[in-house]
């Protein structure tokens, strides 16, 4: 899914800035609608300059996207050796990981920003893969679509079902590899 060089991790001196901006955007989203948050307001809340913001991000969507990409990369890196030994564990671990982000995911969906989360899922699936390999591309898209669909329904239901319950459905989808 990931290769260490695929996701750019913040430089040590930027980690504090990244943390401040992530905290600020999520706190502001708890208070108001996304469309009502300005870059200036976000920077004031995070105690960073606009120049610092733009050095780290393209726009406010990018904060949320990079947050999910970094979290996913860490999850993948932390579990990769286990995944190699026990392939079916990937699905359960994925939904356990998503459950650990429940507050952020529910907030993002509540504010109508699920497209950022969904883009992260699709980009994570093709990250480091040969997108010119037609079979691999379609396979990654199918699995990503399944993850997004299951997550959307899980969120709609308040993320109450267990990761094991959702993994069962994803594993069924993955088993149908050949047409």
Buried (B, 14 or more C-beta within 10 A) or exposed (E): BBEEEBBEBBEEEBEEBBEBBBEBBBEBBEEEEBEEBEEEEBBEBBEBEEEBBEEBBEEBBBBBBBBBBBBBBBBBBEBEEEBEEEEEBBBBBBBBBBBEBEEBBEBBBEBEBBEBBBBBBBBBBBBEBEEEEEEBBEBBEBBBBBBBBBBBEBBEEEBEBEBEEBBBBBBEBBEEEEE
